Amino acid sequence: MCRPRASRSLVSHRPGAAHFGLLIPLLPLVLWLAAPAGAEAHAAFVSSDPPDVCAPQAIPRLSPTDPRCQTGVLLGTSPGMVTVRLSEPVQLIGRGIRVLGPSGSFVASPPATVDGTEARLEIGQLDPGTYVVEWQVLSADTHPTRGRFAFSVGQTSRPAVDPMTGDVGQVTLLGLVLQTAGRWLHFGGVALGFGGLAFALLTARRRREAWWPLLLERSWSEAGWGASLLILAEPVALLAQSASLGVDTTFDPDTLVGVLGSSFGLLLGFRAGAALLLWMLAGAAQLVENEPSEPKPLLLAAACLGLALSAVDAFSSHAGSFRPAALGLAVQSLHSTGMALWLGAAMSIAIARRKLSGERLEALRSSARWPVLLGLLLVGATGVAMAAVHIPSLGALVESGYGKTLLAKQVLLGLTLSAAALARVGRSRLPREWWSACDLAALVAVVGSASLLVSLPPPR
């Protein structure tokens, strides 16, 4: 799916088609009022009753291979209730909490409840043996989190399932892969959909130059493809949420309905709506592309829509690591905006290089300098702020998955800038076209590393 086609004859009958998008500046206010309040970072396990003797917070901390992890704490009597405490207020999702008995059947119980940071499940009298508690919740920033631990009543027995989940980043491996894929599609859609248009808007004062009409045409074409990626990202993100809670729940109707009814479902609706609005703007641009006075209002509408989408994306990031959380939301929004502007300008130049040469190409490159610099400045400043908040120590930078991914992203970013510089100066035995291809490949890899980074929990 790309840009919708429309008859040129409609221009005279719909002179206001270019202006409907000017209502979009109201979207940020609506989003801030309707989106979940108090967005936080990933919810982390704090403690439980009965206690999880193999949790990272347990004292003494047991190795995952310790036999006691299979049977858990030994209780003399049935506990009557299972309580799981998290680092922030959470929402039960899917199965919430359930207890698997020694026979392999789930213990009959009323539905689990949640009160702020505590999730509880009442259980009746339990027979002797080893039981496994499975819990899954949704953080305020829409990231799913799950866990599993064992406890024994009266005597130990062979657990029905392995209490150690082997998860990656508090979710299943499949869920993490799908989360990364969904965010990669989304970030790519933002860059294609809004970055090029923002670049065209910032250079609109040079619209009379030969390269600018081509830039505008290519930017709206990219916007259509960007809208397609944004729409495709949403079903992937939905499946990622359900798969993160368990491979067997990926297509479970109850889990999917629960996910859609959560704060994640609300943000999914906003993002899908933004994608459709972008697709409509691309169609409106077709109607007025021959009227030189019309492109600027449409570009302004697209820019406002992009800013609104950046605000929405901030609610599903790690903004809660900042205090106050509003500061984190602002930093995350600016980071997304800067990345879209930088990537959009870089992609526009790479695509336009196929149709431009000589003085026109150099003029385009010259005009792109300060938009690219502005985008990189926003990405760099906000990136440093987020790293300072999310990385508590140098050890966490090299020991945690989040820290390693952050380092990999910086390496890829350096490769991207180096390839772009070599493609520009051409002082190499390899042709500029080769370095341009490397630049685009590195850009794709940077987006991929950023997608994985947002999907992983920051170290604590």
C-alpha positions in Angstrom: 0.0 0.0 0.0 1.3 3.4 -0.9 -0.2 6.8 -1.6 -3.9 6.8 -2.6 -4.5 7.9 -6.1 -6.9 10.7 -6.8 -8.2 12.5 -9.9 -6.6 15.9 -10.6 -10.1 17.3 -11.5 -11.0 17.2 -7.8 -8.7 20.2 -7.1 -11.2 22.8 -8.3 -14.1 21.1 -6.4 -12.2 20.7 -3.1 -10.1 23.8 -2.6 -9.9 23.2 1.1 -8.5 19.6 0.9 -5.1 20.8 1.9 -6.4 22.4 5.1 -8.2 19.6 6.9 -5.0 18.5 8.4 -4.5 21.8 10.2 -6.8 20.4 13.0 -4.0 18.0 13.8 -2.1 20.4 16.1 -4.9 19.7 18.6 -3.8 16.1 18.8 -1.0 16.5 21.3 -3.4 18.1 23.8 -5.9 15.3 23.3 -3.2 12.7 23.7 -1.8 14.1 26.9 -5.3 14.2 28.4 -6.3 10.7 27.2 -3.1 8.7 27.5 -2.4 6.8 30.7 -1.1 9.0 33.5 2.2 8.5 35.2 4.0 6.4 32.6 6.8 4.5 34.2 9.7 2.2 33.1 9.5 -1.6 33.1 8.0 -3.0 36.2 10.5 -5.2 38.1 9.9 -8.0 40.6 10.6 -6.8 44.2 9.4 -9.6 46.5 6.7 -12.2 47.0 4.8 -14.2 49.6 5.7 -17.1 49.7 9.2 -15.8 48.9 11.0 -16.5 45.7 14.3 -17.9 47.0 15.9 -17.6 43.5 15.0 -14.1 42.7 17.9 -11.7 42.1 16.8 -9.7 45.2 16.8 -12.8 47.5 19.4 -13.0 50.3 21.3 -15.2 50.0 21.1 -15.1 46.2 21.0 -18.7 44.8 22.3 -19.8 41.5 19.6 -20.8 38.9 21.1 -24.3 38.9 20.7 -24.7 42.7 18.3 -27.6 43.4 16.3 -25.3 45.8 15.2 -23.2 42.9 13.1 -26.3 41.7 11.2 -26.7 45.0 11.4 -23.2 46.5 10.8 -22.4 50.2 9.4 -25.2 52.3 6.3 -24.1 54.3 4.7 -26.0 57.2 1.1 -24.9 56.2 -0.8 -23.7 53.2 -0.1 -20.0 52.7 -3.8 -19.1 51.9 -2.7 -16.3 49.5 0.0 -15.6 46.9 1.3 -12.0 46.7 3.7 -10.6 44.1 5.1 -7.1 44.7 6.4 -5.0 41.8 8.5 -1.8 41.5 5.6 0.3 40.2 1.8 0.1 39.8 0.8 -2.6 37.3 -2.2 -4.0 35.6 -2.9 -7.7 35.5 -2.9 -9.1 31.9 -3.9 -12.4 30.5 -3.9 -15.0 33.2 -2.7 -12.6 35.9 -1.6 -15.0 38.6 -2.2 -18.7 38.7 -0.7 -21.6 40.7 0.2 -25.0 39.2 -0.1 -28.0 41.5 2.1 -31.1 41.7 -0.4 -33.0 39.6 0.0 -30.5 36.7 -3.5 -28.9 37.2 -4.1 -25.3 38.2 -5.3 -24.7 41.7 -9.0 -23.5 41.7 -9.2 -19.9 42.9 -11.1 -16.7 42.4 -9.6 -14.2 39.9 -6.4 -12.4 40.9 -6.6 -8.8 42.1 -4.1 -5.9 42.0 -3.7 -3.0 44.3 -1.1 -0.5 43.1 2.2 -2.4 43.2 0.8 -5.6 44.7 -0.9 -8.4 42.8 -2.7 -11.1 44.9 -4.4 -14.4 44.5 -6.4 -16.2 47.1 -5.9 -19.9 47.3 -7.6 -22.6 49.5 -6.0 -25.4 51.5 -3.2 -27.0 49.5 -2.1 -30.6 49.6 1.5 -31.4 50.4 3.9 -31.0 47.5 5.6 -28.4 45.3 3.7 -25.7 43.6 4.7 -23.2 40.8 3.4 -19.7 40.8 3.1 -18.0 37.3 2.4 -14.2 37.2 2.2 -11.7 34.3 1.5 -8.0 34.4 1.6 -4.9 32.3 3.7 -1.9 33.3 2.4 1.6 33.2 4.6 2.1 30.1 2.8 -0.8 28.4 5.8 -3.2 28.7 4.7 -6.8 29.6 6.5 -8.5 32.5 6.2 -12.1 33.7 7.8 -14.4 36.2 7.7 -17.9 37.8 8.8 -19.3 41.1 8.2 -22.4 43.3 7.2 -23.1 46.9 6.5 -26.3 48.7 3.9 -27.2 51.4 4.7 -29.9 54.0 7.1 -31.7 51.7 8.9 -31.3 48.4 8.0 -33.0 45.1 8.9 -32.9 41.5 7.4 -29.6 40.1 5.0 -29.9 37.1 7.0 -27.4 35.1 10.4 -25.9 35.4 10.2 -22.9 37.7 13.0 -21.1 35.9 11.5 -19.5 32.8 14.7 -18.8 30.8 13.2 -15.4 29.7 15.1 -12.6 28.1 14.3 -9.1 29.4 11.4 -10.4 31.6 9.6 -11.8 28.6 9.8 -14.8 26.3 12.4 -14.8 23.6 9.6 -14.9 20.9 8.0 -11.9 22.6 11.2 -9.9 22.6 11.9 -10.7 18.9 8.4 -9.6 18.0 8.6 -6.5 20.1 11.8 -5.5 18.4 10.4 -6.2 14.9 7.2 -4.2 15.7 9.3 -1.2 16.9 11.7 -1.5 14.0 8.7 -1.2 11.6 7.3 1.6 13.6 10.5 3.6 13.8 11.2 3.0 10.1 7.6 4.2 9.3 8.2 7.4 11.4 11.5 8.1 9.6 10.0 7.5 6.1 6.6 9.0 6.9 7.6 12.2 8.7 11.4 12.7 8.5 11.5 13.5 4.8 8.5 15.8 5.1 10.1 17.6 8.0 13.2 18.1 5.9 11.1 19.5 3.0 9.4 21.9 5.4 12.6 23.2 6.9 14.0 23.8 3.4 10.7 25.3 2.0 12.2 28.7 1.7 14.3 27.3 -1.2 11.2 25.9 -3.0 12.1 27.8 -6.2 15.4 25.9 -6.7 15.4 23.0 -9.1 15.9 20.3 -6.5 13.1 21.2 -4.1 10.1 20.0 -6.2 11.8 16.7 -6.6 12.5 16.6 -2.8 8.8 17.4 -2.1 7.6 14.7 -4.5 9.9 12.0 -3.1 9.0 13.0 0.5 5.3 12.5 -0.1 6.0 9.2 -1.8 8.1 8.1 1.2 5.2 9.3 3.5 2.9 6.8 1.8 5.3 4.0 2.3 5.9 5.2 5.9 2.2 5.0 6.6 2.2 1.5 5.3 5.0 0.5 7.7 3.2 2.2 10.6 0.0 0.3 9.9 1.9 -3.0 9.6 3.7 -2.4 12.8 0.5 -2.5 14.9 -0.6 -6.1 14.5 3.1 -7.2 15.0 3.1 -5.2 18.2 -0.1 -6.7 19.4 1.2 -10.3 18.8 4.4 -9.2 20.6 2.5 -8.3 23.7 0.7 -11.6 23.9 3.7 -13.7 22.9 5.8 -11.9 25.6 3.5 -13.5 28.2 3.9 -17.0 26.9 4.4 -18.7 23.5 1.2 -20.6 24.1 -0.7 -17.3 24.6 0.4 -15.6 21.3 -3.0 -16.2 19.6 -5.0 -16.8 22.7 -8.3 -14.7 22.3 -8.6 -13.9 26.0 -5.1 -12.6 26.2 -5.4 -10.6 23.0 -8.7 -9.0 24.2 -7.0 -8.2 27.6 -4.1 -6.6 25.8 -6.4 -4.5 23.6 -8.4 -3.4 26.7 -5.2 -2.2 28.5 -3.2 1.0 28.2 -1.3 -0.6 25.4 -4.5 -1.0 23.4 -5.2 2.7 23.8 -1.8 3.7 22.5 -2.1 1.2 19.7 -5.3 3.0 18.6 -3.6 6.3 18.6 -0.7 5.1 16.5 -3.0 3.4 14.0 -5.0 6.6 13.8 -1.9 8.6 13.1 -0.9 6.2 10.3 -4.2 6.6 8.7 -4.1 10.4 9.0 -0.7 10.4 7.3 -2.0 8.3 4.5 -4.8 10.8 4.0 -2.4 13.7 4.0 -0.4 11.9 1.3 -3.6 11.6 -0.7 -4.4 15.3 -0.2 -0.9 16.2 -1.4 -1.8 14.5 -4.7 -4.7 16.9 -5.2 -2.7 20.1 -4.8 0.8 19.1 -6.0 0.6 21.5 -8.9 -0.5 24.5 -6.8 2.7 26.2 -5.4 0.8 27.9 -2.6 -0.6 24.7 -1.1 2.3 22.4 -0.1 3.3 24.3 3.0 0.0 23.9 5.0 0.1 20.2 4.3 3.7 20.0 5.4 2.8 21.8 8.6 -0.1 19.4 9.2 2.3 16.4 8.7 4.8 18.0 11.1 2.2 18.5 13.8 1.0 14.9 13.3 4.6 13.7 13.6 5.1 15.6 16.9 1.9 14.1 18.2 3.0 10.6 17.4 6.4 11.3 19.1 4.4 12.2 22.2 2.4 9.0 22.0 5.6 6.9 21.6 7.0 8.5 24.7 4.2 6.9 26.8 5.5 3.4 25.8 9.2 4.1 26.5 11.3 4.3 29.6 10.1 7.8 30.6 9.3 6.8 34.2 13.0 6.5 35.0 13.0 10.3 35.0 11.7 12.4 37.9 9.3 14.0 37.2 7.9 11.7 34.6 6.9 14.6 32.5 10.6 15.4 31.9 11.1 11.9 30.7 8.2 12.1 28.3 9.6 15.4 26.9 13.1 13.9 26.5 11.7 10.7 24.8 9.6 12.9 22.5 12.6 15.0 21.5 14.7 11.9 20.9 12.1 10.4 18.6 11.7 13.7 16.8 15.5 14.2 16.3 15.9 10.6 15.0 13.1 11.0 12.5 14.5 14.3 11.2 18.0 12.9 10.9 17.0 9.6 9.3 14.4 11.3 7.0 17.0 13.8 5.7 19.6 11.2 5.2 17.2 8.9 3.3 15.9 11.8 1.2 19.4 12.6 0.1 20.2 8.9 -0.6 17.0 8.5 -2.7 17.4 11.9 -4.5 21.0 11.0 -5.5 19.6 8.7 -8.1 17.9 11.5 -10.0 20.1 14.5 -9.2 23.7 15.2 -10.0 26.2 18.0 -10.2 25.2 21.4 -8.8 21.6 20.4 -8.0 22.8 17.5 -5.8 25.4 19.7 -4.1 22.7 22.3 -3.4 20.5 19.6 -1.8 23.4 18.4 0.3 24.2 21.9 1.4 20.6 22.6 2.4 20.5 19.3 4.4 23.5 20.2 6.6 21.7 22.1 9.3 18.5 19.8 9.4 20.8 16.8 9.8 22.9 18.6 12.4 19.7 19.6 14.3 18.5 16.0 14.3 21.8 14.7 15.4 22.0 17.3 18.1 18.6 16.3 19.5 19.5 12.6 19.3 22.8 13.1 21.0 21.6 15.4 23.8 18.6 13.4 24.7 20.5 10.1 24.3 23.1 11.2 26.8 20.4 12.3 29.2 18.6 8.9 28.9 21.9 7.0 29.3 22.8 9.0 32.4 19.4 8.0 34.0 19.1 4.4 32.8 22.7 3.3 33.3 23.4 3.4 37.1 27.1 2.4 36.8 29.8 1.6 34.2 29.5 -2.0 35.2 25.9 -2.0 34.1 27.0 -0.7 30.7 29.0 -3.8 30.0 27.1 -6.4 32.0 23.5 -5.9 31.2 21.7 -6.6 27.9 20.5 -3.0 27.9 24.0 -1.6 28.3 25.5 -3.9 25.6 22.8 -2.9 23.2 23.4 0.8 23.9 27.1 0.3 23.2 26.3 -1.5 19.9 24.0 1.3 18.9 26.8 3.9 19.4 29.1 1.8 17.3 26.6 1.5 14.5 25.9 5.3 14.7 29.6 5.9 14.3 29.7 3.6 11.3 26.7 5.4 9.8 28.3 8.9 10.1 31.6 7.6 8.8 30.0 6.0 5.7 28.0 9.2 5.1 31.2 11.3 5.3 33.0 9.0 2.9 30.1 9.0 0.5 30.2 12.8 0.5 33.9 13.5 0.0 34.6 10.5 -2.2 38.2 10.2 -0.9 38.4 6.5 -1.1 39.2 3.8 -3.6 35.6 2.7 -3.4 33.0 4.6 -5.3 30.6 7.0 -3.6 27.6 4.7 -4.5 29.1 1.9 -2.4 29.5 4.1 0.6 26.0 5.4 0.1 24.7 1.8 0.2 26.7 1.2 3.4 25.3 4.4 4.9 21.7 3.2 4.3 22.5 -0.3 5.6 24.0 1.2 8.8 20.9 3.4 9.2 18.7 0.3 9.1 20.9 -1.3 11.7 20.8 1.8 13.9 17.0 1.7 13.9 17.1 -2.0 14.7 19.4 -1.5 17.7 17.2 1.3 18.9 14.1 -1.0 18.6 15.8 -3.7 20.7 17.0 -1.1 23.3 13.5 0.2 23.9 12.2 -3.4 24.3 14.7 -4.3 27.0 14.4 -3.3 30.7 17.0 -0.8 31.9 19.4 -2.1 34.6 18.5 -1.4 38.2 
